[in-house]
Each structure stands twice: as C-alpha cells, then as structure tokens.
Amino acid sequence: MRDTLNRVSGAGLGLRRSFVEEILLLPPRQPGFYEIAPENWMPLGGRLGKQFRALTERFPFICHGLSLSIGSSDPLDEDFLYALKAFLESHQIKFYSEHLSYCSHEGHLYDLMPLPFTAEAVTHCAERIRRVQDILEQKIAIENISYYAAPGPEMSEIEFFTAVVSEAGCDILLDVNNVYVNSVNHGYDALNFIKAIPGERIAYAHVAGHYRQAENFLIDTHGAPVIDPVWQLLAQTYQTHGVFPTLLERDFNLPELAELLSEVETISALQQQAHAARRAA
C-alpha cells in the first residue's frame, strides 16, 4: 500500500466550477492545493474536462468523496472505486477522503446520515475502509461528520471515531467546524475532543461556516464565512497536534473568489503563527 503522507501542504480551497476560468487566467498565490468531490468531476468531458485537466497539471489536488457510504449495509460500490482509482492516477491526484457516515440504503439518500456509536458499527466500518484501501492501494482519510441525533449509542462520538480509525488503519480528515458544531449541539468540550484525536493520523483538516438556528443549535451548512470561535479552535488544534494541511470548504452562497482567498490566507496566517510559536518554544 502506497504511503500518501506529505501529499499536499499549506492552506487549500474546495474548487467550484464557477472559479475554474478565473483560476486558469490569473492563478492566485494561495491556495497551495485544491479539493474536489470526484463524483462531480469524473464524468466530465468537453471544455470543462479540458480545463480541469489543465488545473490538475498545474496544481496539487485531493479528492473528498460524497457517495461511498462507508457505514451502509449495502455492498460497497467497487465499480465506482476502480473508476475512482483510474481517475486519481490519470490526474495524479494526491489523496482521497470520505465521511464516517452512510448515504445509501437500497438507493442513495442524498444526505450524510449518522452511524450508531456501537462496537458492531466500528467493526463494520473498519472492514469496509480496509477494503477501500486495498482497492485504491493507498491509505484514505475518514472525516468526523456533524450529526443531530445519535441512535442507540454504546460509546461517545470520540470513542467511536477513534476506534474506527484504529481498527481500519486509516488516516483522519479532521473537520474542525464539525467538532465545534457538535460540541454546541451535544454539549461537550470541543478542545477536549480535539486533544483526544490521535494527532499522528491527521492527514489534513477542513474548516467551514455554519448557520446558527438557535443559541444551542447549529446547522453545518458550508454556506457562510468561518466564525471566530472556529478559527480559534483551529489555532488551538495546531498548538495541540502541530500544523497540517487545512482546507476551506464553501458549498453554496458563494462569494467572489477573492473573499474565499482571504479566508484561505487566514488559514495560512494561523499556520505560520503556530510554526513560529513552536520554533520559539
């Protein structure tokens, strides 16, 4: 199995089709890498397909999947995985990640559903992640999701997440905004959750915006700027585990590219501050 560590570095941005021509015409200094959902780009041909090829030839890319449904009781879609493997190799894409959730049951559900925090679910998910890694011939990263209900828990969220990662032998995509959202919605300490993550397994991180429905109820939307408490939690995460690649997610209510690049610059500034603090120490 190929070691995919050190695949990208710095601050990244989720690529959206509306920005492709602007990036090709005037490539910004930041981001240091881009992320795509492969399901949205694998079928493309024509002009947009050629533009995407031009981007992957110039910039580092990683893939963040939406439809693999790691926790589902449906069979793994191995045809998709073999097509994904060819896509990754064709574009020299550095890495692949997915959500610790499920999104199918005898058909796609079009949402990321929470898994029961049980020993049975740990074993089930770990087996499927290992099969994915065997097919792709590389480690993948699994992301902690936001959730609004925990069906029949036998353990805490952090116990479940770390158990799956350990048993599967995979890496972690640490979504800092999801930790913050869950900490408010489910009443736990976000920094304690971060500290319990096995830092050596963190491949990269996400930050994003969310919607405040009520004082104690947040909705993970990826449709707004990152708020200060999430930036602070990211800085504390770097202090705890060191600096790792971090990507800004924005899926709708898209502003101008310049506004998103400003948030990418904030990630980069926090990374530089954390490096400076470690050197000083």
Secondary structure, DSSP 8 states (H G I E B T S, - for coil): -B--TTS--SEEEE--GGGHHHHHHS--S--SEEEE-HHHHTT--HHHHHHHHHHHHHS-EEEE-SS--TT-SS---HHHHHHHHHHHHHTT---EEEESSEEESSSEEEEEE----SHHHHHHHHHHHHHHHHHHTB--EEE----S---S-SS-HHHHHHHHHHHHT-EEEEEHHHHHHHHHHHT--HHHHHHHS-GGGEEEEEE---EEEETTEEE--S-S---HHHHHHHHHHHHHH----EEE---SS---HHHHHHHHHHHHHHHHHHHHHHHH-
